[in-house]
């Protein structure tokens, strides 16, 4: 991943380290007492920047950018090389969260469809996001073929994970590999 951008939602930093960081275990010091525990540190080349919006009376009056992992020059180089955005922004994570809330009633604000069990909530999240990526053609991802006809594509097709739009029946009947 070239660059990760988000708002300042506190759990993002820890989640990014968990997913993309490396485990650092300190060497034993030879001294008495409990040894220092391992921790996760950013992997070499990991770049993460946040957007801080200052609001007055509900309106954004100032936007500050902060580099969390990587150097400022590395982040600027990643932005320059990007084909989808020329500024650090939260549009992608906000679009993902909006799609997630739209497809999963358990995540809508002020809803009666809340989850009492974390495992069911997690399973519903996987169901909605995987079915979205494999079964739902996204209008902004379509391309024109040689005959000037529009070809619909899903996010999984764009990522090269599949060559066709899956039906929900096909997706649900596909053998599942259990991860521990």
Secondary structure, 3 states (H helix, E strand, C coil): CCCEEECCCCHHHHHHHHHHCEEECCCCCCCCCCCCCCEEECCCCCCEEEEEEEEECCEEEEEEEEEEECCHHHHHHHHHHCCCCCCCCCHHHHHHHHHHHHHCHHHCCCCCCCCCCHHHHHHHHHHHHHHHHHHCCCHHHCEECCCCCEECCCHHHHCCCCCCCCCHHHHHHCCCCCCC
